[in-house]
Amino acid sequence: MTFSPASQLCTDCGLCCDGTLFDIATFQPAEVDRLLALGFTIREDGSGVAFALPCHLLDGACCTIYDERPSKCRTFRCGLLKRLDRDEVTVAEAQDVVAKAKSLRDAAASTDADAASVQTRLARRRAVANWRDIVDPARRMKAAALYLQLVAFDRYLDLHFRNKPVNQFGDIETSER
């Protein structure tokens, strides 16, 4: 069986489903009954109807309900996949980006076991953001290193996967100044 370049990349990656990129996936209200039958825990909040990631139906980087997956999962295309579709990167180059993202994730997790999860990573970043105020030099250095590691990891994800706009300097564009 041969896979398209996009399918090959997705089955090697899985970062959109394993909680690395996002903490929730939204879906259409009409899908609630079907997703409940598949064992999803559903919540409603300001973002709409959603389920928490990592997806419990992910096996490695492969979806075990691929033909029945939610509409959001069917339509989502990360930034890297879009660049692959436009022939801006080769499959090999895209796989290298995925490998580096997983390496950064694993490095963060080796420092903090829960840092692979986006929600935990953001909480850890907030917790150590005041590293300059830590009096003990060893603790300050450790907190600063963790903070920089987590920021660098999320910036890499933003630039390559999260579809955040980037300006001509490669900086993520925000409305904040």
C-alpha positions, 0 to 999 in steps of 0.5 A: 500500500502506498501513501500520499506524501501528506498521509506519510507525514501525518502518520509519522507525526501525530503532534496535532493529536497527542497534546503537543500542539493543542490541548483541545479539538473542537467539533460540530455539535451534530457530531456529539452523539457519534463522538460520545459513542466512540468514547470521547469526553466532551466539554463545552466552553468558550471555544465551543464543543470540544474534546481534550487532547491527547486523543485516546484513540491515537495509537502512536501517530496513527488514528484508530478511527481514521474513517470515522474521525471528527470533522476538525480532524478531517479538515485540519492541516498544520503549517508544515502539511500546507507547505508540503502541499505547496511543494515548498518542502520535500517529504524528507525535509518535513520529516526532519522538522517533525523529528526536531519537534519531537526531539525538542518535546522529548528534551523538555519532557526529560527536564519536566516529565509533563512538559510534552503537554501544551497545557502543562507547558504553558503552566510551567512557563508561567510558573518559571517566568519570574526566574529573575526573582529567584534568589538562589543562583542554582535554582534561578539558572535551572528555572531560566533554562527551563523557561527558555527551553519551553519558549523555544519549543513552543516558538518552533511549533508556532513557526512550523505547525500552528499556522500562526502568521510569520512576517518577513523576518520569520517572527510570529505576528501578533497584535501585541506591541 
